[in-house]
Amino acid sequence: MRLRERVEILHTLGKELEDILKNPDLHNFPGYKNIYESNLWFTEEFVKFALTEWSYNLNLTQLNEWLSNYNISDNKNHKTLGIVMAGNIPLVGFHDLICGFLCGLKLKIKVSSKDKCLTEWIIERINSKIQDDESKIIMLKDFLSDFDAVIATGSNNTNRYFEYYFSDYPKILRKNRNSVAILSGTETEKYLENLADDIFVYFGLGCRNVSKIYVPESYDFNLLAKAFLKYSYLKDHAKYGNNLEYQYAIISMNKILHVNYENLFLVENKSFAAPIGIVNFEYYRDIKNVENELTEKAEELQCVVTNNKDFKGALQFGQTQHPLLNNYADNIDTIEFILKV
């Protein structure tokens, strides 16, 4: 297949996603109920959110503008790229897949059991449009073998295993990262509602979800209460609600100072990582100290959210869950890596 044919396949897939958002009975879509039953974190609301984002990105304008930055050959690439996917949010590994697909490599995919239903369906939709059987994407039942390069995503513990197993191969290995927001105390109600999106979409399970906020001393935490009401219903979700109860028990037993928004607890903690149902916060006096800390610990971060223009590469409130095609995980250019294989 030529590059333009691969682009057209993804463009057609984007149109199909638009169709499904209007009518989920089309294109052999497994249905929101089946997806939810396969993973109770994958609610209809958040699956629709993911499909909407991908339907936007998979159009000719977006795809061609992105690919114009690379010299991707039409010649068939005989290398094989293995991809080990995570499953924390719907279609979380899809960007790696389309990078390998557009570059023309043979793909072997190890789908996460947590995202099996949705990801296997979308791979089948792509394969149904490929005429050449040798070019079709292979979904693996067992672990990865017979490949030339690998992209693998997992926890910090899993990553140590990946480092050993894939030590002799060109690779991108992704582990836990977190996102933070920096507040000045002057944010409008709209900005804080956008911050709620950054925190609550996908229940906070993604690396792009804000898990820690920096606030000035004497910050009025009541400012966040109204904004967080937007997602008050999440506390009624069985798994999220159970996590809230568990975290509240720990907070109470240990007499930890906290702010209780009923659907979220704010806890003073310097760590970037926080359990489900908790967002950490830290006071600051000098914004420069925050900037220095985040620069030193950049490898632990996925996104920084702030209105402060001094933070290079920072996102505006509400943008963490709307990555474009050129927003690469861990700031590693995936296509550039693949083209060097």
BELPE-V679814 format. One record per residue. N is the residue number from 1. RES is the residue in one letter. SS is DSSP state (H for helix, E for strand, C for the rest). PSI is psi as a letter, one per 40 degrees, with the letter a starting at -180 (none if undefined). NEAR is the number of other ideal C-beta (glycine too) atoms within 8 Angstrom. Layout:
# BELPE-V679814
n->N res->RES ss->SS psi->PSI near->NEAR
n->N res->RES ss->SS psi->PSI near->NEAR
This chain:
# BELPE-V679814
n->1 res->M ss->C psi->i near->8
n->2 res->R ss->C psi->i near->6
n->3 res->L ss->H psi->d near->12
n->4 res->R ss->H psi->d near->6
n->5 res->E ss->H psi->d near->8
n->6 res->R ss->H psi->d near->12
n->7 res->V ss->H psi->d near->13
n->8 res->E ss->H psi->d near->8
n->9 res->I ss->H psi->d near->11
n->10 res->L ss->H psi->d near->14
n->11 res->H ss->H psi->d near->12
n->12 res->T ss->H psi->d near->9
n->13 res->L ss->H psi->d near->13
n->14 res->G ss->H psi->d near->14
n->15 res->K ss->H psi->d near->9
n->16 res->E ss->H psi->d near->11
n->17 res->L ss->H psi->d near->13
n->18 res->E ss->H psi->d near->9
n->19 res->D ss->H psi->d near->10
n->20 res->I ss->H psi->d near->12
n->21 res->L ss->H psi->d near->10
n->22 res->K ss->H psi->d near->5
n->23 res->N ss->C psi->g near->6
n->24 res->P ss->C psi->e near->8
n->25 res->D ss->C psi->e near->5
n->26 res->L ss->C psi->i near->8
n->27 res->H ss->C psi->f near->7
n->28 res->N ss->C psi->f near->6
n->29 res->F ss->C psi->h near->9
n->30 res->P ss->C psi->e near->8
n->31 res->G ss->C psi->i near->8
n->32 res->Y ss->H psi->d near->9
n->33 res->K ss->H psi->d near->6
n->34 res->N ss->H psi->d near->9
n->35 res->I ss->H psi->d near->14
n->36 res->Y ss->H psi->d near->12
n->37 res->E ss->H psi->d near->6
n->38 res->S ss->H psi->d near->8
n->39 res->N ss->C psi->h near->10
n->40 res->L ss->C psi->e near->7
n->41 res->W ss->C psi->e near->11
n->42 res->F ss->C psi->g near->12
n->43 res->T ss->C psi->i near->8
n->44 res->E ss->H psi->d near->7
n->45 res->E ss->H psi->d near->6
n->46 res->F ss->H psi->d near->14
n->47 res->V ss->H psi->d near->14
n->48 res->K ss->H psi->d near->10
n->49 res->F ss->H psi->d near->11
n->50 res->A ss->H psi->d near->11
n->51 res->L ss->H psi->d near->13
n->52 res->T ss->H psi->d near->10
n->53 res->E ss->H psi->d near->11
n->54 res->W ss->H psi->d near->12
n->55 res->S ss->H psi->d near->13
n->56 res->Y ss->H psi->d near->9
n->57 res->N ss->H psi->d near->11
n->58 res->L ss->C psi->g near->13
n->59 res->N ss->C psi->i near->10
n->60 res->L ss->H psi->d near->7
n->61 res->T ss->H psi->d near->6
n->62 res->Q ss->H psi->d near->12
n->63 res->L ss->H psi->d near->14
n->64 res->N ss->H psi->d near->9
n->65 res->E ss->H psi->d near->7
n->66 res->W ss->H psi->d near->10
n->67 res->L ss->H psi->e near->11
n->68 res->S ss->C psi->e near->6
n->69 res->N ss->C psi->e near->5
n->70 res->Y ss->C psi->i near->8
n->71 res->N ss->C psi->g near->4
n->72 res->I ss->C psi->h near->11
n->73 res->S ss->C psi->i near->7
n->74 res->D ss->C psi->e near->6
n->75 res->N ss->C psi->i near->5
n->76 res->K ss->C psi->h near->4
n->77 res->N ss->C psi->h near->9
n->78 res->H ss->C psi->e near->4
n->79 res->K ss->C psi->i near->9
n->80 res->T ss->E psi->h near->11
n->81 res->L ss->E psi->h near->16
n->82 res->G ss->E psi->h near->13
n->83 res->I ss->E psi->h near->15
n->84 res->V ss->E psi->h near->11
n->85 res->M ss->C psi->i near->15
n->86 res->A ss->C psi->i near->10
n->87 res->G ss->C psi->f near->12
n->88 res->N ss->C psi->d near->9
n->89 res->I ss->C psi->i near->11
n->90 res->P ss->C psi->h near->12
n->91 res->L ss->C psi->f near->12
n->92 res->V ss->C psi->d near->12
n->93 res->G ss->C psi->e near->16
n->94 res->F ss->H psi->d near->10
n->95 res->H ss->H psi->d near->11
n->96 res->D ss->H psi->d near->12
n->97 res->L ss->H psi->d near->14
n->98 res->I ss->H psi->d near->10
n->99 res->C ss->H psi->d near->11
n->100 res->G ss->H psi->d near->13
n->101 res->F ss->H psi->d near->13
n->102 res->L ss->H psi->d near->13
n->103 res->C ss->C psi->e near->11
n->104 res->G ss->C psi->e near->13
n->105 res->L ss->C psi->i near->12
n->106 res->K ss->E psi->h near->11
n->107 res->L ss->E psi->h near->12
n->108 res->K ss->E psi->h near->13
n->109 res->I ss->E psi->h near->15
n->110 res->K ss->E psi->h near->11
n->111 res->V ss->C psi->h near->14
n->112 res->S ss->C psi->i near->11
n->113 res->S ss->H psi->d near->6
n->114 res->K ss->H psi->d near->8
n->115 res->D ss->H psi->f near->18
n->116 res->K ss->H psi->d near->11
n->117 res->C ss->H psi->d near->11
n->118 res->L ss->H psi->d near->13
n->119 res->T ss->H psi->d near->15
n->120 res->E ss->H psi->d near->10
n->121 res->W ss->H psi->d near->11
n->122 res->I ss->H psi->d near->11
n->123 res->I ss->H psi->d near->13
n->124 res->E ss->H psi->d near->9
n->125 res->R ss->H psi->d near->12
n->126 res->I ss->H psi->d near->13
n->127 res->N ss->H psi->d near->9
n->128 res->S ss->C psi->e near->6
n->129 res->K ss->C psi->e near->8
n->130 res->I ss->C psi->h near->11
n->131 res->Q ss->C psi->d near->2
n->132 res->D ss->C psi->h near->7
n->133 res->D ss->H psi->d near->5
n->134 res->E ss->H psi->d near->5
n->135 res->S ss->H psi->e near->7
n->136 res->K ss->C psi->i near->8
n->137 res->I ss->C psi->h near->10
n->138 res->I ss->E psi->h near->8
n->139 res->M ss->E psi->h near->8
n->140 res->L ss->C psi->h near->10
n->141 res->K ss->C psi->d near->3
n->142 res->D ss->C psi->a near->4
n->143 res->F ss->C psi->i near->5
n->144 res->L ss->C psi->h near->9
n->145 res->S ss->C psi->i near->5
n->146 res->D ss->C psi->g near->4
n->147 res->F ss->C psi->i near->11
n->148 res->D ss->C psi->d near->8
n->149 res->A ss->E psi->i near->14
n->150 res->V ss->E psi->i near->14
n->151 res->I ss->E psi->h near->16
n->152 res->A ss->E psi->h near->14
n->153 res->T ss->E psi->h near->13
n->154 res->G ss->C psi->a near->12
n->155 res->S ss->C psi->i near->7
n->156 res->N ss->H psi->d near->7
n->157 res->N ss->H psi->d near->7
n->158 res->T ss->H psi->d near->9
n->159 res->N ss->H psi->d near->13
n->160 res->R ss->H psi->d near->8
n->161 res->Y ss->H psi->d near->9
n->162 res->F ss->H psi->d near->13
n->163 res->E ss->H psi->d near->9
n->164 res->Y ss->H psi->d near->7
n->165 res->Y ss->H psi->d near->6
n->166 res->F ss->C psi->f near->11
n->167 res->S ss->C psi->d near->6
n->168 res->D ss->C psi->e near->3
n->169 res->Y ss->C psi->i near->9
n->170 res->P ss->E psi->h near->8
n->171 res->K ss->E psi->i near->10
n->172 res->I ss->E psi->h near->10
n->173 res->L ss->E psi->h near->11
n->174 res->R ss->E psi->h near->12
n->175 res->K ss->C psi->a near->10
n->176 res->N ss->C psi->h near->7
n->177 res->R ss->C psi->i near->10
n->178 res->N ss->E psi->i near->13
n->179 res->S ss->E psi->i near->16
n->180 res->V ss->E psi->i near->15
n->181 res->A ss->E psi->i near->14
n->182 res->I ss->E psi->h near->14
n->183 res->L ss->C psi->i near->12
n->184 res->S ss->C psi->e near->8
n->185 res->G ss->C psi->e near->9
n->186 res->T ss->C psi->e near->3
n->187 res->E ss->C psi->i near->11
n->188 res->T ss->C psi->i near->5
n->189 res->E ss->H psi->d near->7
n->190 res->K ss->H psi->d near->6
n->191 res->Y ss->H psi->d near->11
n->192 res->L ss->H psi->d near->14
n->193 res->E ss->H psi->d near->11
n->194 res->N ss->H psi->d near->12
n->195 res->L ss->H psi->d near->18
n->196 res->A ss->H psi->d near->12
n->197 res->D ss->H psi->d near->12
n->198 res->D ss->H psi->d near->17
n->199 res->I ss->H psi->d near->14
n->200 res->F ss->H psi->d near->13
n->201 res->V ss->H psi->h near->12
n->202 res->Y ss->H psi->f near->13
n->203 res->F ss->H psi->e near->11
n->204 res->G ss->H psi->e near->12
n->205 res->L ss->C psi->e near->9
n->206 res->G ss->C psi->i near->11
n->207 res->C ss->C psi->e near->10
n->208 res->R ss->C psi->e near->10
n->209 res->N ss->C psi->h near->15
n->210 res->V ss->E psi->h near->14
n->211 res->S ss->E psi->e near->13
n->212 res->K ss->E psi->i near->15
n->213 res->I ss->E psi->i near->14
n->214 res->Y ss->E psi->h near->12
n->215 res->V ss->E psi->i near->12
n->216 res->P ss->E psi->i near->10
n->217 res->E ss->C psi->i near->7
n->218 res->S ss->C psi->f near->4
n->219 res->Y ss->C psi->i near->10
n->220 res->D ss->C psi->h near->6
n->221 res->F ss->C psi->e near->9
n->222 res->N ss->H psi->d near->5
n->223 res->L ss->H psi->d near->11
n->224 res->L ss->H psi->d near->12
n->225 res->A ss->H psi->d near->9
n->226 res->K ss->H psi->d near->8
n->227 res->A ss->H psi->d near->12
n->228 res->F ss->H psi->e near->14
n->229 res->L ss->H psi->d near->7
n->230 res->K ss->H psi->d near->9
n->231 res->Y ss->H psi->f near->10
n->232 res->S ss->H psi->d near->9
n->233 res->Y ss->H psi->e near->7
n->234 res->L ss->H psi->d near->10
n->235 res->K ss->H psi->e near->10
n->236 res->D ss->H psi->e near->5
n->237 res->H ss->C psi->h near->10
n->238 res->A ss->H psi->d near->6
n->239 res->K ss->H psi->d near->8
n->240 res->Y ss->H psi->d near->12
n->241 res->G ss->H psi->d near->10
n->242 res->N ss->H psi->d near->8
n->243 res->N ss->H psi->d near->11
n->244 res->L ss->H psi->d near->13
n->245 res->E ss->H psi->d near->8
n->246 res->Y ss->H psi->d near->9
n->247 res->Q ss->H psi->d near->13
n->248 res->Y ss->H psi->d near->10
n->249 res->A ss->H psi->d near->8
n->250 res->I ss->H psi->d near->9
n->251 res->I ss->H psi->d near->11
n->252 res->S ss->H psi->d near->7
n->253 res->M ss->H psi->d near->6
n->254 res->N ss->C psi->e near->6
n->255 res->K ss->C psi->f near->5
n->256 res->I ss->C psi->h near->7
n->257 res->L ss->C psi->h near->5
n->258 res->H ss->E psi->i near->9
n->259 res->V ss->E psi->h near->7
n->260 res->N ss->E psi->h near->6
n->261 res->Y ss->C psi->e near->10
n->262 res->E ss->C psi->d near->6
n->263 res->N ss->C psi->e near->11
n->264 res->L ss->C psi->i near->12
n->265 res->F ss->E psi->h near->14
n->266 res->L ss->E psi->h near->14
n->267 res->V ss->E psi->h near->13
n->268 res->E ss->E psi->h near->9
n->269 res->N ss->C psi->h near->9
n->270 res->K ss->C psi->e near->4
n->271 res->S ss->C psi->i near->7
n->272 res->F ss->C psi->d near->11
n->273 res->A ss->C psi->i near->6
n->274 res->A ss->C psi->i near->12
n->275 res->P ss->C psi->i near->6
n->276 res->I ss->C psi->h near->9
n->277 res->G ss->C psi->e near->11
n->278 res->I ss->E psi->i near->11
n->279 res->V ss->E psi->h near->14
n->280 res->N ss->E psi->i near->15
n->281 res->F ss->E psi->i near->12
n->282 res->E ss->E psi->h near->11
n->283 res->Y ss->E psi->i near->10
n->284 res->Y ss->E psi->i near->11
n->285 res->R ss->C psi->d near->6
n->286 res->D ss->C psi->h near->6
n->287 res->I ss->H psi->d near->9
n->288 res->K ss->H psi->d near->6
n->289 res->N ss->H psi->d near->9
n->290 res->V ss->H psi->d near->11
n->291 res->E ss->H psi->d near->10
n->292 res->N ss->H psi->d near->8
n->293 res->E ss->H psi->d near->8
n->294 res->L ss->H psi->d near->12
n->295 res->T ss->H psi->d near->7
n->296 res->E ss->H psi->d near->6
n->297 res->K ss->C psi->f near->9
n->298 res->A ss->H psi->d near->7
n->299 res->E ss->H psi->e near->4
n->300 res->E ss->H psi->e near->7
n->301 res->L ss->E psi->i near->13
n->302 res->Q ss->E psi->d near->9
n->303 res->C ss->E psi->i near->10
n->304 res->V ss->E psi->h near->13
n->305 res->V ss->E psi->h near->16
n->306 res->T ss->C psi->i near->9
n->307 res->N ss->C psi->e near->8
n->308 res->N ss->C psi->h near->9
n->309 res->K ss->C psi->e near->4
n->310 res->D ss->C psi->e near->6
n->311 res->F ss->C psi->h near->11
n->312 res->K ss->C psi->h near->4
n->313 res->G ss->C psi->e near->4
n->314 res->A ss->C psi->i near->10
n->315 res->L ss->E psi->i near->8
n->316 res->Q ss->C psi->i near->8
n->317 res->F ss->C psi->h near->13
n->318 res->G ss->C psi->e near->11
n->319 res->Q ss->C psi->e near->10
n->320 res->T ss->C psi->d near->14
n->321 res->Q ss->C psi->e near->13
n->322 res->H ss->C psi->f near->7
n->323 res->P ss->C psi->i near->8
n->324 res->L ss->C psi->i near->8
n->325 res->L ss->C psi->d near->8
n->326 res->N ss->C psi->e near->6
n->327 res->N ss->C psi->g near->5
n->328 res->Y ss->C psi->i near->9
n->329 res->A ss->H psi->h near->10
n->330 res->D ss->H psi->e near->8
n->331 res->N ss->H psi->f near->4
n->332 res->I ss->C psi->h near->8
n->333 res->D ss->C psi->h near->6
n->334 res->T ss->H psi->d near->13
n->335 res->I ss->H psi->d near->11
n->336 res->E ss->H psi->d near->8
n->337 res->F ss->H psi->d near->13
n->338 res->I ss->H psi->d near->13
n->339 res->L ss->H psi->e near->10
n->340 res->K ss->C psi->e near->6
n->341 res->V ss->C psi->none near->10
